[in-house]
């Protein structure tokens, strides 16, 4: 089976809000059925029963479903590279993948909790992503009929990890901040986000700091605000970081153009000529190309096409780059 939903496909050409800096927005909610053991303690029979019940509800809500064991190697790899499911989840052939045919939204059953509803959108679009997750939560709850979610008046929705009890909400944005890294301002910027209670982590890095100047800004698991309030704080913090990154780009181009053009030029050169690159080097190549396109220094490829290279760092960059006929459009005299 081949999934046709947006979650399994490359990002379509925009416009996407704040996409020059914000790569994507992600929101999920987890739920557990009342009176049932958590997934990691379920006997096989009870686990299969829960899976069947959720799959029936998902089908009634028009999700595309497939048992992992029925997917070919490419489909499994695509689901992993697009960060829809973890590799351990996809190694269990009895697990199911469920994708919405209409929006970038998908379900995981008996992963960490009984049900996880996940969605993302390119750029800074947290409110819209939350609306899609909330609508799916309502539809699936209605389809399940008499099933009741595990809920405590004090703790909120009960999770398998007690520290996550509450709304069952998780949210993060992925941001691309090469100018802050080049100018040495990243640590200061992210320190403020940490002090505000957010969690910062790098992405696509095997060792050391984040490869490709790509970072994740996430809600703390310990938050206790209502969903829209918490996500509103995340959006405001992201917007502030995006503005800071743009100012850093403008300042570098005006005051230290060679610093930023060297990063872009080296990325373009390696994309054209390199044959064997490490994971971190590949991430830096994509970062430089994306920075060049965002600043108007490179042309010939869409920002979406270059960004999608991050979904699979095993892609042959030279071929992808040549097919886009990218070229330098600005120089420094």
C-alpha positions as CSV (number, residue, x, y, z in Angstrom):
1,X,0.0,0.0,0.0
2,X,1.1,3.6,-0.7
3,X,-0.2,6.4,1.4
4,X,-1.5,9.4,-0.4
5,X,-2.1,11.8,2.5
6,X,-0.1,15.0,2.9
7,X,1.9,13.6,5.8
8,X,3.6,11.1,3.5
9,X,4.4,13.6,0.7
10,X,7.0,16.4,0.2
11,X,5.8,19.8,1.3
12,X,3.9,21.7,-1.4
13,X,5.1,25.0,-2.6
14,X,3.9,27.8,-0.3
15,X,3.3,30.4,0.9
16,X,3.9,29.1,4.4
17,X,4.0,31.6,7.3
18,X,7.5,32.4,8.6
19,X,8.9,29.6,6.4
20,X,12.2,31.4,5.8
21,X,13.1,30.6,9.4
22,X,10.4,28.2,10.8
23,X,10.6,24.8,9.1
24,X,7.5,23.3,10.7
25,X,5.0,23.3,13.5
26,X,4.0,20.1,15.3
27,X,1.2,19.3,17.8
28,X,0.1,16.0,19.3
29,X,-2.3,14.8,22.0
30,X,-2.1,11.4,23.6
31,X,-5.0,9.5,25.2
32,X,-5.4,6.2,27.2
33,X,-8.6,4.2,27.6
34,X,-10.0,4.0,31.1
35,X,-9.7,0.7,32.8
36,X,-6.9,-0.6,30.5
37,X,-3.3,-1.3,31.2
38,X,-0.7,0.9,29.5
39,X,0.7,-0.4,26.2
40,X,4.0,-1.6,27.6
41,X,2.2,-3.9,30.1
42,X,-0.6,-5.2,27.8
43,X,-0.9,-8.9,27.0
44,X,-1.0,-9.7,23.3
45,X,-4.8,-10.4,23.3
46,X,-5.8,-7.2,24.9
47,X,-3.3,-5.2,22.8
48,X,-4.9,-6.6,19.6
49,X,-8.4,-5.8,20.9
50,X,-7.4,-2.1,21.5
51,X,-5.7,-1.9,18.1
52,X,-8.8,-3.3,16.3
53,X,-11.0,-0.8,18.1
54,X,-8.9,2.2,17.2
55,X,-8.5,1.0,13.6
56,X,-12.3,0.7,13.2
57,X,-12.7,4.2,14.6
58,X,-10.0,5.5,12.3
59,X,-11.6,3.9,9.2
60,X,-14.9,5.5,10.1
61,X,-13.1,8.8,10.1
62,X,-11.7,8.1,6.7
63,X,-8.1,7.6,7.7
64,X,-5.8,5.5,5.4
65,X,-4.7,2.5,7.4
66,X,-2.0,-0.2,6.8
67,X,-0.4,-2.8,9.0
68,X,3.3,-2.2,9.2
69,X,4.0,-5.7,8.0
70,X,2.1,-5.0,4.8
71,X,4.2,-2.0,3.9
72,X,7.2,-2.3,1.5
73,X,10.7,-1.1,2.5
74,X,10.3,2.3,0.8
75,X,7.1,3.1,2.5
76,X,8.5,2.2,5.9
77,X,11.6,4.3,5.3
78,X,9.5,7.2,4.1
79,X,7.4,7.2,7.3
80,X,10.6,7.2,9.4
81,X,12.4,9.9,7.4
82,X,9.4,12.2,7.6
83,X,9.4,11.6,11.4
84,X,5.9,10.2,11.5
85,X,6.8,7.1,13.4
86,X,9.9,5.9,15.3
87,X,12.0,3.1,14.0
88,X,11.1,0.8,17.0
89,X,7.4,1.4,16.2
90,X,7.9,0.4,12.5
91,X,9.9,-2.7,13.5
92,X,6.8,-4.2,15.0
93,X,4.9,-5.6,12.0
94,X,1.7,-5.8,14.0
95,X,1.5,-2.1,14.5
96,X,-0.5,0.1,12.3
97,X,0.1,3.4,10.4
98,X,-2.9,5.6,10.0
99,X,-2.8,8.8,7.9
100,X,-5.4,11.4,7.1
101,X,-6.0,11.7,3.4
102,X,-6.8,15.4,3.7
103,X,-4.4,17.1,6.1
104,X,-0.9,16.4,7.5
105,X,-2.2,14.3,10.4
106,X,-1.5,10.8,11.5
107,X,-2.2,8.3,14.4
108,X,-0.1,5.9,16.4
109,X,-1.7,3.1,18.4
110,X,-0.2,1.4,21.4
111,X,3.0,3.3,21.2
112,X,3.8,5.1,24.5
113,X,0.1,5.6,25.2
114,X,-3.0,3.9,23.7
115,X,-3.5,6.6,21.1
116,X,-1.4,9.5,19.8
117,X,-2.9,12.0,17.4
118,X,-0.2,13.9,15.6
119,X,-0.1,16.7,13.1
120,X,2.3,19.2,11.5
121,X,2.4,22.0,9.0
122,X,5.2,23.8,7.3
123,X,6.1,27.2,8.8
124,X,4.7,28.8,11.9
125,X,1.1,27.6,11.9
126,X,0.6,26.2,15.4
127,X,-3.0,27.4,15.8
128,X,-4.1,25.7,12.6
129,X,-2.3,22.5,13.5
130,X,-4.0,22.5,17.0
131,X,-7.4,22.9,15.3
132,X,-6.8,19.9,13.2
133,X,-5.6,17.7,16.1
134,X,-8.6,18.8,18.2
135,X,-11.0,18.1,15.5
136,X,-9.5,14.6,15.0
137,X,-9.7,14.0,18.8
138,X,-13.4,14.9,18.7
139,X,-14.2,12.7,15.7
140,X,-12.3,9.7,17.0
141,X,-13.9,10.0,20.5
142,X,-17.3,10.0,18.9
143,X,-16.4,7.1,16.7
144,X,-15.2,5.0,19.7
145,X,-18.7,5.2,21.2
146,X,-18.8,4.1,24.8
147,X,-15.0,4.1,25.2
148,X,-14.0,6.6,28.0
149,X,-10.6,8.2,28.2
150,X,-8.7,7.7,31.4
151,X,-9.1,11.1,33.2
152,X,-8.5,12.3,36.8
153,X,-10.1,15.5,38.1
154,X,-6.8,16.5,39.7
155,X,-4.2,15.1,37.2
156,X,-6.1,15.5,34.0
157,X,-5.7,12.9,31.2
158,X,-3.8,10.0,32.6
159,X,-0.6,9.2,30.7
160,X,1.8,6.2,31.0
161,X,4.5,8.6,32.2
162,X,3.1,10.4,35.3
163,X,5.1,13.5,34.4
164,X,3.0,14.0,31.3
165,X,-0.4,13.8,32.9
166,X,-2.6,16.8,32.1
167,X,-3.8,17.8,28.7
168,X,-1.8,15.0,27.0
169,X,-0.4,17.8,24.8
170,X,3.0,18.1,23.1
171,X,4.0,20.8,20.8
172,X,7.2,22.0,19.1
173,X,8.5,24.0,16.2
174,X,11.7,23.4,14.2
175,X,13.6,26.5,13.4
176,X,16.5,27.2,11.1
177,X,18.9,29.8,12.6
178,X,22.2,29.8,10.7
179,X,22.8,33.6,11.1
180,X,22.5,33.4,14.9
181,X,25.0,30.5,14.9
182,X,27.4,32.3,12.5
183,X,27.2,35.6,14.6
184,X,27.6,33.8,17.9
185,X,24.2,35.0,19.1
186,X,22.4,31.6,19.3
187,X,23.4,30.8,22.9
188,X,22.0,34.1,24.1
189,X,18.8,33.7,22.1
190,X,18.1,30.2,23.3
191,X,19.1,30.9,26.9
192,X,16.1,33.4,27.0
193,X,13.8,30.7,25.6
194,X,15.1,28.2,28.3
195,X,14.5,30.8,31.0
196,X,10.9,31.2,29.7
197,X,10.3,27.5,30.3
198,X,10.8,26.0,26.9
199,X,12.9,23.0,25.9
200,X,15.6,23.5,23.2
201,X,17.2,20.6,21.4
202,X,19.3,20.2,18.2
203,X,18.4,18.1,15.2
204,X,20.3,16.1,12.6
205,X,23.5,16.0,14.6
206,X,25.5,12.9,15.3
207,X,27.9,14.7,17.7
208,X,28.3,18.1,19.2
209,X,26.0,21.1,18.4
210,X,23.0,20.9,16.1
211,X,23.9,20.0,12.5
212,X,22.6,22.4,10.0
213,X,21.7,25.1,12.5
214,X,18.4,23.4,13.0
215,X,16.8,23.5,16.4
216,X,13.6,22.4,18.1
217,X,11.7,24.7,20.5
218,X,9.3,22.7,22.5
219,X,6.8,23.0,25.3
220,X,8.0,21.7,28.6
221,X,6.3,18.4,29.7
222,X,5.5,20.0,33.0
223,X,3.3,22.8,31.6
224,X,-0.1,23.2,33.2
225,X,-1.7,25.9,31.0
226,X,-4.8,25.3,28.9
227,X,-3.8,24.0,25.4
228,X,-4.4,27.2,23.5
229,X,-2.6,29.3,26.1
230,X,0.4,27.0,26.0
231,X,0.6,26.9,22.3
232,X,0.1,30.7,22.1
233,X,3.2,31.1,24.3
234,X,5.1,28.7,22.0
235,X,4.1,30.7,18.9
236,X,5.0,34.0,20.5
237,X,8.5,32.7,21.5
238,X,9.0,31.3,18.0
239,X,8.0,34.5,16.3
240,X,10.5,36.4,18.5
241,X,13.3,34.0,17.6
242,X,12.4,34.2,13.9
243,X,12.6,38.0,14.0
244,X,16.0,37.8,15.8
245,X,17.3,35.5,13.1
246,X,16.2,37.8,10.3
247,X,17.9,40.8,11.9
248,X,21.1,38.7,12.3
249,X,20.9,37.8,8.6
250,X,20.4,41.4,7.5
251,X,23.3,42.6,9.8
252,X,25.7,40.0,8.5
253,X,24.9,40.8,4.9
254,X,25.5,44.5,5.6
255,X,28.5,44.3,7.9
256,X,30.2,41.0,7.3
257,X,29.0,39.7,3.9
258,X,31.8,37.4,3.3
259,X,31.0,35.4,6.5
260,X,27.5,34.6,5.3
261,X,28.3,34.3,1.6
262,X,31.2,31.9,2.4
263,X,28.8,29.5,4.2
264,X,26.3,29.7,1.3
265,X,29.1,29.3,-1.4
266,X,30.7,26.3,0.4
267,X,27.3,24.6,0.6
268,X,26.7,25.1,-3.1
269,X,30.1,23.9,-4.0
270,X,29.9,20.7,-1.9
271,X,26.4,20.1,-3.2
272,X,27.8,20.2,-6.7
273,X,31.0,18.3,-6.2
274,X,30.9,16.2,-3.1
275,X,30.4,12.4,-3.5
276,X,30.8,11.1,0.1
277,X,29.6,13.2,3.0
278,X,28.9,12.5,6.6
279,X,25.4,13.1,8.2
280,X,26.5,16.3,9.9
281,X,28.1,17.6,6.7
282,X,25.0,16.8,4.7
283,X,22.9,18.7,7.2
284,X,25.3,21.7,6.9
285,X,25.0,21.6,3.1
286,X,21.2,21.7,3.2
287,X,21.4,24.5,5.8
288,X,23.7,26.6,3.5
289,X,21.5,26.1,0.5
290,X,18.4,27.0,2.5
291,X,20.1,30.1,3.9
292,X,21.1,31.2,0.4
293,X,17.6,30.8,-1.0
294,X,16.0,32.6,2.0
295,X,18.5,35.6,1.6
296,X,18.0,35.8,-2.2
297,X,21.7,34.8,-2.8
298,X,20.7,31.5,-4.5
299,X,18.0,30.9,-7.0
300,X,16.7,28.0,-9.2
301,X,15.3,25.8,-6.5
302,X,12.3,26.2,-4.2
303,X,12.8,26.6,-0.5
304,X,10.4,23.7,0.0
305,X,12.5,21.4,-2.2
306,X,15.7,22.1,-0.4
307,X,14.1,21.9,3.0
308,X,12.7,18.5,2.1
309,X,16.2,17.2,1.7
310,X,16.4,17.1,5.5
311,X,13.8,14.3,5.4
312,X,16.4,12.0,4.1
313,X,20.1,12.9,4.6
314,X,21.0,9.9,2.4
315,X,19.8,11.8,-0.7
316,X,22.4,12.4,-3.4
317,X,22.7,16.2,-3.0
318,X,24.7,16.7,-6.2
319,X,22.0,15.3,-8.4
320,X,19.2,17.1,-6.6
321,X,21.2,20.4,-6.7
322,X,21.9,20.1,-10.5
323,X,18.3,19.2,-11.3
324,X,17.3,22.5,-9.7
325,X,20.0,24.4,-11.7
326,X,20.7,26.6,-8.7
327,X,23.1,29.5,-9.2
328,X,24.6,32.4,-7.3
329,X,22.8,35.7,-8.0
330,X,24.7,38.1,-5.8
331,X,28.4,38.8,-5.2
332,X,30.3,41.2,-3.1
333,X,32.5,43.7,-4.9
